[in-house]
Structures are given as C-alpha cells and as structure tokens.
Amino acid sequence: MVITLGALAAALHATVCRGDPALRISGVAGLGDAEAAHIAPFTDTRFLPQLKQTRAGVVLAKDAAIAGEVPPGTALLCAADPEIAFLDVIRLLHPETREI
C-alpha cells in the first residue's frame, strides 16, 4: 500500500511538522535501514546518532523539537505517542489478510 504523508497524518491524528504532505510512503523501517519511501520512528534520544544519519523519507517523532537533528530533505511527522502511531502505520501499510 502507498499513502501520502498528509493522508497518514490525518489517519494518525498527527501533524506534518516538516515536509511535503504529498510525499508518498510505501514502507516502514528502522532509522538505520530506512530508504526514501519509508517512515521510521524516533522514540528515544539514545537513537540520536541513527536519526542524524537516517535516509528515511519521514521520521515519526513526539514533537518538532528534534527537527534540527533530522537530515535535510527528511520529513517530520509529529504524534503524541510515536510508538503507538508507528504501530498504526504498520497496520495501515501492511494490513492483515484473512485466509479463507
């Protein structure tokens, strides 16, 4: 599944703190493994070195306070609880299918 950053923000009740709402996201990954079409979570300051080096198209974080640490060109999506929001992203992008 592919979703735009703006649609994802609306679905998560989150805010696009930086970036283009039309950006297309098609997958999830950790900060160290993410590529341009991925969203990656930032949930703890111990991951700051990975945040500074990430190639993710979008970083999901609690607030815009970390914006200065996010690489240029990487969008920032802010959610009250980024861990729960990331689980919701996984469910949206990779919905379960029922076997018949």
C-alpha positions as a Markdown table, in Angstrom:
| # | Residue | x | y | z |
|---|---|---|---|---|
| 1 | Met | 0.0 | 0.0 | 0.0 |
| 2 | Val | 1.1 | 3.6 | -0.7 |
| 3 | Ile | -0.1 | 6.6 | 1.3 |
| 4 | Thr | 0.7 | 10.3 | 1.3 |
| 5 | Leu | 2.2 | 11.9 | 4.3 |
| 6 | Gly | -0.8 | 14.2 | 4.6 |
| 7 | Ala | -3.2 | 11.2 | 4.5 |
| 8 | Leu | -1.1 | 9.4 | 7.0 |
| 9 | Ala | -1.1 | 12.4 | 9.3 |
| 10 | Ala | -4.9 | 12.6 | 9.1 |
| 11 | Ala | -5.2 | 8.9 | 9.8 |
| 12 | Leu | -2.9 | 9.1 | 12.9 |
| 13 | His | -4.2 | 12.4 | 14.2 |
| 14 | Ala | -0.7 | 13.6 | 13.8 |
| 15 | Thr | 0.9 | 16.8 | 12.4 |
| 16 | Val | 3.2 | 17.2 | 9.5 |
| 17 | Cys | 5.9 | 19.3 | 11.2 |
| 18 | Arg | 8.1 | 19.4 | 8.2 |
| 19 | Gly | 7.9 | 18.2 | 4.7 |
| 20 | Asp | 5.6 | 17.9 | 1.7 |
| 21 | Pro | 2.1 | 16.4 | 2.6 |
| 22 | Ala | 2.1 | 14.9 | -1.0 |
| 23 | Leu | 5.2 | 12.7 | -0.2 |
| 24 | Arg | 4.4 | 9.1 | -0.9 |
| 25 | Ile | 5.2 | 6.5 | 1.7 |
| 26 | Ser | 5.2 | 2.8 | 1.0 |
| 27 | Gly | 7.0 | 1.1 | 3.8 |
| 28 | Val | 8.3 | 1.1 | 7.4 |
| 29 | Ala | 11.8 | 0.6 | 8.7 |
| 30 | Gly | 14.2 | 1.4 | 11.5 |
| 31 | Leu | 16.2 | 4.6 | 11.3 |
| 32 | Gly | 19.3 | 2.8 | 10.2 |
| 33 | Asp | 17.6 | 0.7 | 7.4 |
| 34 | Ala | 15.1 | 3.2 | 6.0 |
| 35 | Glu | 15.1 | 4.5 | 2.5 |
| 36 | Ala | 13.3 | 7.5 | 0.9 |
| 37 | Ala | 9.9 | 5.8 | 0.7 |
| 38 | His | 10.0 | 4.6 | 4.3 |
| 39 | Ile | 8.8 | 6.1 | 7.6 |
| 40 | Ala | 11.0 | 5.4 | 10.6 |
| 41 | Pro | 10.3 | 6.0 | 14.3 |
| 42 | Phe | 12.4 | 8.2 | 16.6 |
| 43 | Thr | 11.3 | 7.3 | 20.2 |
| 44 | Asp | 14.3 | 7.8 | 22.4 |
| 45 | Thr | 17.3 | 10.1 | 22.5 |
| 46 | Arg | 19.7 | 7.1 | 22.6 |
| 47 | Phe | 18.9 | 6.8 | 18.8 |
| 48 | Leu | 20.1 | 10.3 | 18.0 |
| 49 | Pro | 23.1 | 9.1 | 16.1 |
| 50 | Gln | 20.9 | 7.0 | 13.8 |
| 51 | Leu | 18.5 | 9.9 | 13.4 |
| 52 | Lys | 21.2 | 12.2 | 12.2 |
| 53 | Gln | 22.3 | 9.6 | 9.6 |
| 54 | Thr | 18.9 | 8.3 | 8.5 |
| 55 | Arg | 17.9 | 8.1 | 4.8 |
| 56 | Ala | 14.2 | 7.8 | 5.7 |
| 57 | Gly | 11.7 | 9.9 | 3.8 |
| 58 | Val | 9.8 | 10.5 | 7.0 |
| 59 | Val | 10.7 | 10.4 | 10.7 |
| 60 | Leu | 7.9 | 9.9 | 13.2 |
| 61 | Ala | 8.6 | 11.6 | 16.5 |
| 62 | Lys | 6.8 | 13.1 | 19.5 |
| 63 | Asp | 7.4 | 16.8 | 18.6 |
| 64 | Ala | 9.3 | 19.2 | 16.4 |
| 65 | Ala | 12.0 | 19.8 | 19.0 |
| 66 | Ile | 14.2 | 17.3 | 17.1 |
| 67 | Ala | 13.8 | 19.0 | 13.8 |
| 68 | Gly | 17.3 | 20.3 | 13.8 |
| 69 | Glu | 18.7 | 16.8 | 14.1 |
| 70 | Val | 16.7 | 15.4 | 11.2 |
| 71 | Pro | 18.6 | 15.3 | 7.9 |
| 72 | Pro | 17.7 | 17.9 | 5.3 |
| 73 | Gly | 15.0 | 16.7 | 2.9 |
| 74 | Thr | 13.6 | 14.2 | 5.5 |
| 75 | Ala | 10.0 | 15.0 | 6.5 |
| 76 | Leu | 9.0 | 15.1 | 10.1 |
| 77 | Leu | 5.6 | 13.7 | 11.3 |
| 78 | Cys | 4.8 | 14.5 | 15.0 |
| 79 | Ala | 2.5 | 12.4 | 17.1 |
| 80 | Ala | 1.6 | 12.5 | 20.8 |
| 81 | Asp | 2.7 | 8.9 | 21.2 |
| 82 | Pro | 5.1 | 7.9 | 18.3 |
| 83 | Glu | 5.4 | 4.3 | 19.4 |
| 84 | Ile | 1.7 | 3.7 | 19.2 |
| 85 | Ala | 1.5 | 5.8 | 16.0 |
| 86 | Phe | 4.2 | 3.7 | 14.4 |
| 87 | Leu | 2.2 | 0.5 | 15.2 |
| 88 | Asp | -0.7 | 2.1 | 13.5 |
| 89 | Val | 1.4 | 3.0 | 10.4 |
| 90 | Ile | 2.4 | -0.7 | 10.2 |
| 91 | Arg | -1.2 | -1.7 | 10.3 |
| 92 | Leu | -2.1 | 0.8 | 7.6 |
| 93 | Leu | 0.7 | 0.0 | 5.2 |
| 94 | His | 0.6 | -3.8 | 5.8 |
| 95 | Pro | -3.0 | -4.8 | 6.7 |
| 96 | Glu | -3.6 | -8.3 | 7.8 |
| 97 | Thr | -5.4 | -10.5 | 5.3 |
| 98 | Arg | -7.7 | -13.2 | 6.3 |
| 99 | Glu | -7.3 | -16.7 | 5.0 |
| 100 | Ile | -10.4 | -18.2 | 3.6 |
